[in-house]
Amino acid sequence: MRKRIPDFEEELEVEQVEEDEGLPPRSEIHRNKEKKPKFKINHIFVRVLTFLFILLPISILWYTDKYIQVKSDSNNAEKSAFEVIFFDSAQTESKKQSEKVATHVVKDGETLESIAKQYFSDENGIEIIKKYNDLQEDEVKVGQELKIPIKDKSTKYES
């Protein structure tokens, strides 16, 4: 048996040498391996597009910031000590054209109600006359001039 043990050891050594000669260790394989760069762009077209897409947001931010500064400087120059208010004059002219004013002189025995019945067909005539003439009460005096807004052309004109 003793003789077999050294033979076995010799066979084991021979197998290890063959294995060593057949395949290199893992560390050697990875040490000799070429390292690839992590970010590599070979094509010039891809490089140009990448550059443009990076440059695009930067240029937009730069342009808008510059534009806002110039615009705010011009707005400050336009401001003055007074404020200009524009209103729609077409609406006021149309109201003036559609609403004519008749002057009525109050005669003896007339009341605000009777005058409202002459010029308006509905019951709101009294309120319209009071509002237009800034009257607080329903009483009118003889000889008092009342301005009556007339919207229809078919109503009576009495003065």
Residue frames relative to the residue before (quaternion, step in Angstrom):
aa qw qx qy qz dx dy dz
M 1.0000 0.0000 0.0000 0.0000 0.00 0.00 0.00
R 0.6008 0.5748 -0.3600 0.4232 3.47 1.09 -0.64
K 0.6465 0.5215 -0.3287 0.4495 3.45 1.02 -0.73
R 0.6431 0.5339 -0.3309 0.4381 3.57 1.01 -0.66
I 0.6154 0.5677 -0.3556 0.4153 3.60 0.96 -0.71
P 0.6864 0.4412 -0.3317 0.4734 3.65 0.74 -0.78
D 0.6096 0.5413 -0.3664 0.4485 3.59 1.02 -0.63
F 0.6454 0.5238 -0.3095 0.4618 3.50 1.01 -0.84
E 0.6464 0.5152 -0.3098 0.4698 3.57 1.00 -0.84
E 0.6392 0.5212 -0.3223 0.4646 3.57 1.01 -0.78
E 0.6518 0.5112 -0.3138 0.4641 3.57 0.95 -0.84
L 0.6403 0.5299 -0.3125 0.4599 3.55 1.03 -0.80
E 0.6502 0.5056 -0.3080 0.4762 3.56 0.99 -0.83
V 0.6393 0.5230 -0.3214 0.4632 3.58 0.98 -0.83
E 0.6553 0.5079 -0.3121 0.4639 3.59 0.94 -0.83
Q 0.6484 0.5127 -0.3173 0.4648 3.59 0.98 -0.80
V 0.6386 0.5135 -0.3253 0.4720 3.60 1.00 -0.78
E 0.6538 0.5037 -0.3131 0.4699 3.59 0.96 -0.82
E 0.6462 0.5034 -0.3193 0.4764 3.55 1.00 -0.79
D 0.6454 0.5187 -0.3172 0.4624 3.56 0.97 -0.84
E 0.6913 0.4615 -0.2823 0.4791 3.58 0.96 -0.79
G 0.6622 0.5364 -0.3075 0.4233 3.61 1.02 -0.68
L 0.8126 0.0565 0.0093 0.5800 3.61 0.73 -1.01
P 0.3743 -0.7170 0.5335 0.2476 3.56 -0.88 0.91
P 0.6179 -0.5477 0.3950 0.4027 3.60 -1.17 0.37
R 0.6596 -0.5450 0.3599 0.3720 3.55 -1.22 0.57
S 0.6345 0.5379 -0.3363 0.4416 3.61 0.94 -0.79
E 0.6400 0.5161 -0.3290 0.4645 3.59 1.05 -0.72
I 0.6322 0.5372 -0.3339 0.4476 3.55 0.96 -0.81
H 0.7264 0.4347 -0.2509 0.4695 3.58 0.80 -0.97
R 0.6084 0.5507 -0.3552 0.4476 3.59 1.11 -0.53
N 0.7354 0.4227 -0.2237 0.4800 3.59 0.96 -0.86
K 0.4985 0.6745 -0.4178 0.3493 3.57 1.24 -0.22
E 0.4490 -0.6760 0.5104 0.2844 3.62 -0.98 0.83
K 0.3244 -0.7427 0.5547 0.1884 3.54 -0.91 0.93
K 0.3103 -0.7481 0.5618 0.1689 3.55 -0.86 1.03
P 0.4904 -0.6291 0.4939 0.3462 3.60 -1.04 0.63
K 0.5391 -0.6589 0.4224 0.3112 3.56 -1.03 0.77
F 0.7960 0.1248 -0.0482 0.5903 3.60 0.98 -0.81
K 0.1390 0.8002 -0.5627 0.1543 3.55 -0.28 1.26
I 0.0523 -0.7834 0.6193 0.0005 3.55 -0.77 1.07
N 0.2093 -0.8161 0.5307 0.0925 3.56 -0.49 1.19
H 0.7280 0.4520 -0.2511 0.4502 3.58 0.92 -0.84
I 0.4737 -0.6928 0.4685 0.2760 3.59 -0.89 0.93
F 0.6028 0.5676 -0.3565 0.4330 3.59 1.07 -0.67
V 0.6560 0.4965 -0.3025 0.4813 3.57 0.96 -0.83
R 0.6264 0.5350 -0.3318 0.4597 3.59 1.02 -0.74
V 0.6676 0.4994 -0.3012 0.4628 3.59 0.91 -0.93
L 0.6629 0.5003 -0.3089 0.4636 3.60 0.89 -0.88
T 0.6315 0.5249 -0.3316 0.4645 3.57 0.98 -0.78
F 0.6543 0.5133 -0.3035 0.4651 3.56 0.93 -0.89
L 0.6729 0.4992 -0.3011 0.4553 3.60 0.92 -0.88
F 0.6818 0.4824 -0.3001 0.4608 3.59 0.92 -0.81
I 0.6248 0.4930 -0.3436 0.4985 3.57 1.15 -0.43
L 0.6912 0.4952 -0.2709 0.4512 3.56 1.00 -0.85
L 0.5751 0.6390 -0.3678 0.3545 3.61 1.07 -0.68
P 0.7190 0.4123 -0.2947 0.4757 3.71 0.62 -0.86
I 0.6171 0.5441 -0.3505 0.4476 3.56 1.05 -0.70
S 0.6813 0.4801 -0.2961 0.4665 3.59 0.90 -0.88
I 0.6255 0.5297 -0.3459 0.4567 3.62 1.01 -0.70
L 0.6614 0.4965 -0.3086 0.4700 3.59 0.90 -0.86
W 0.6559 0.5118 -0.3122 0.4587 3.57 0.94 -0.85
Y 0.6802 0.4948 -0.2955 0.4530 3.60 0.88 -0.93
T 0.6883 0.4771 -0.3033 0.4545 3.61 0.82 -0.91
D 0.6238 0.5277 -0.3440 0.4627 3.59 1.01 -0.71
K 0.6614 0.4936 -0.2992 0.4790 3.58 0.94 -0.85
Y 0.6575 0.5155 -0.3058 0.4567 3.60 0.96 -0.88
I 0.6538 0.5113 -0.3179 0.4583 3.60 0.95 -0.84
Q 0.6450 0.5157 -0.3270 0.4594 3.61 0.96 -0.77
V 0.6652 0.4878 -0.3058 0.4755 3.61 0.92 -0.87
K 0.6582 0.5150 -0.3069 0.4553 3.58 0.95 -0.87
S 0.6740 0.4856 -0.3091 0.4630 3.60 0.91 -0.83
D 0.6139 0.5351 -0.3514 0.4619 3.61 1.07 -0.62
S 0.6780 0.4748 -0.2980 0.4754 3.60 0.95 -0.82
N 0.6229 0.5304 -0.3442 0.4607 3.62 1.07 -0.64
N 0.6390 0.5192 -0.3296 0.4620 3.59 1.00 -0.73
A 0.6484 0.5155 -0.3210 0.4592 3.58 1.05 -0.71
E 0.6698 0.5108 -0.3016 0.4466 3.59 1.07 -0.69
K 0.5922 0.5746 -0.3770 0.4207 3.62 1.10 -0.50
S 0.0546 -0.7949 0.6041 0.0107 3.52 -1.02 0.80
A 0.7450 -0.4329 0.2843 0.4204 3.56 -1.33 -0.09
F 0.7631 0.2759 -0.1840 0.5548 3.61 1.13 -0.34
E 0.3885 -0.7104 0.5430 0.2225 3.50 -1.26 0.46
V 0.2915 -0.7489 0.5719 0.1648 3.55 -0.88 0.96
I 0.1154 -0.7913 0.5997 0.0289 3.54 -0.78 1.09
F 0.1648 -0.7763 0.6042 0.0719 3.53 -0.80 1.06
F 0.0232 -0.7791 0.6261 0.0201 3.53 -1.02 0.77
D 0.5718 -0.6138 0.4314 0.3319 3.51 -1.22 0.52
S 0.2211 -0.8109 0.5317 0.1044 3.56 -0.25 1.27
A 0.5450 0.6184 -0.4039 0.3967 3.59 1.18 -0.38
Q 0.6488 0.5148 -0.3266 0.4554 3.59 1.00 -0.72
T 0.6763 0.4835 -0.3123 0.4597 3.60 0.88 -0.83
E 0.6382 0.5143 -0.3329 0.4663 3.60 1.04 -0.69
S 0.6526 0.5046 -0.3264 0.4615 3.58 0.97 -0.78
K 0.6291 0.5137 -0.3421 0.4726 3.60 1.05 -0.66
K 0.6545 0.5106 -0.3174 0.4584 3.58 0.96 -0.81
Q 0.6677 0.4976 -0.3085 0.4598 3.58 0.99 -0.78
S 0.7216 0.4366 -0.2654 0.4671 3.58 0.91 -0.84
E 0.7497 0.3387 -0.1931 0.5347 3.60 1.15 -0.48
K 0.0782 -0.7938 0.6030 0.0118 3.56 -0.45 1.24
V 0.3160 -0.7500 0.5548 0.1727 3.53 -1.17 0.59
A 0.1418 -0.7640 0.6258 0.0672 3.53 -0.90 1.01
T 0.2913 -0.7405 0.5798 0.1751 3.56 -1.07 0.77
H 0.0678 -0.7936 0.6046 -0.0032 3.55 -0.81 1.03
V 0.2321 -0.7497 0.6071 0.1248 3.55 -0.89 1.03
V 0.4159 -0.7255 0.4968 0.2321 3.55 -0.74 1.12
K 0.2133 -0.7770 0.5856 0.0889 3.55 -0.87 1.10
D 0.6814 -0.4771 0.3581 0.4242 3.54 -1.32 0.23
G 0.8065 0.2626 -0.2169 0.4832 3.58 -0.88 0.98
E 0.5893 0.5654 -0.3894 0.4260 3.62 1.20 -0.08
T 0.1722 -0.7530 0.6260 0.1072 3.51 -1.19 0.70
L 0.6760 -0.4779 0.3592 0.4308 3.55 -1.26 0.21
E 0.6317 0.5407 -0.3259 0.4498 3.55 1.09 -0.69
S 0.6743 0.4829 -0.3053 0.4679 3.60 0.92 -0.84
I 0.6308 0.5135 -0.3358 0.4750 3.61 1.06 -0.69
A 0.6459 0.5208 -0.3179 0.4588 3.60 0.98 -0.83
K 0.6427 0.5175 -0.3254 0.4618 3.62 1.06 -0.72
Q 0.6238 0.5465 -0.3431 0.4409 3.59 1.10 -0.64
Y 0.7925 0.3482 -0.1584 0.4750 3.58 0.90 -0.91
F 0.7849 0.2410 -0.1246 0.5571 3.60 1.11 -0.58
S 0.4035 -0.7278 0.5047 0.2296 3.54 -1.03 0.80
D 0.7196 0.4100 -0.2595 0.4967 3.61 1.12 -0.42
E 0.6602 -0.5406 0.3647 0.3727 3.57 -1.30 0.12
N 0.5647 0.6206 -0.3806 0.3887 3.60 1.23 -0.19
G 0.4219 0.7401 -0.4424 0.2802 3.59 1.24 -0.11
I 0.6324 0.5356 -0.3358 0.4476 3.59 0.97 -0.83
E 0.6804 0.4889 -0.2870 0.4643 3.58 0.87 -0.95
I 0.6381 0.5263 -0.3292 0.4555 3.59 1.01 -0.79
I 0.6716 0.4856 -0.2985 0.4732 3.60 0.90 -0.90
K 0.6493 0.5145 -0.3213 0.4587 3.60 0.93 -0.84
K 0.6794 0.4908 -0.2913 0.4612 3.56 0.90 -0.89
Y 0.6826 0.4996 -0.2915 0.4466 3.59 0.90 -0.89
N 0.7569 0.3532 -0.1900 0.5161 3.61 1.08 -0.71
D 0.4046 -0.7380 0.4480 0.3016 3.61 1.29 0.10
L 0.2900 0.7519 -0.5317 0.2605 3.57 0.85 0.99
Q 0.3490 -0.7409 0.5409 0.1917 3.54 -1.03 0.85
E 0.7815 0.2535 -0.1168 0.5580 3.58 1.05 -0.79
D 0.5760 -0.5925 0.4423 0.3486 3.56 -1.34 0.20
E 0.5704 0.6156 -0.3797 0.3892 3.61 1.21 -0.18
V 0.0783 -0.7648 0.6384 0.0365 3.55 -1.12 0.84
K 0.3715 -0.7301 0.5347 0.2075 3.56 -1.17 0.61
V 0.5860 -0.5643 0.4456 0.3736 3.55 -1.21 0.54
G 0.7889 0.2778 -0.2331 0.4962 3.58 -0.90 0.99
Q 0.5126 0.6380 -0.4258 0.3859 3.58 1.24 -0.14
E 0.3088 -0.7440 0.5629 0.1849 3.59 -0.97 0.86
L 0.1119 -0.7817 0.6127 0.0330 3.53 -0.87 1.04
K 0.2727 -0.7239 0.6088 0.1757 3.55 -1.01 0.84
I 0.0927 -0.8089 0.5806 -0.0008 3.52 -0.73 1.13
P 0.3109 -0.7533 0.5466 0.1927 3.62 -0.62 1.08
I 0.1030 -0.7974 0.5944 0.0177 3.54 -0.79 1.08
K 0.2072 -0.7975 0.5592 0.0917 3.53 -0.77 1.07
D 0.7203 0.3889 -0.2371 0.5231 3.61 1.05 -0.68
K 0.4480 -0.6813 0.5089 0.2757 3.57 -1.13 0.65
S 0.6399 0.5682 -0.3149 0.4106 3.57 1.22 -0.44
T 0.5407 0.6316 -0.4184 0.3657 3.64 1.17 -0.08
K 0.6118 -0.5845 0.4076 0.3435 3.53 -1.30 0.43
Y 0.2012 -0.7333 0.6325 0.1474 3.53 -1.22 0.62
E 0.1054 0.7809 -0.6077 0.0991 3.56 -0.55 1.14
S 0.0383 0.8021 -0.5955 0.0228 3.52 -0.94 0.84
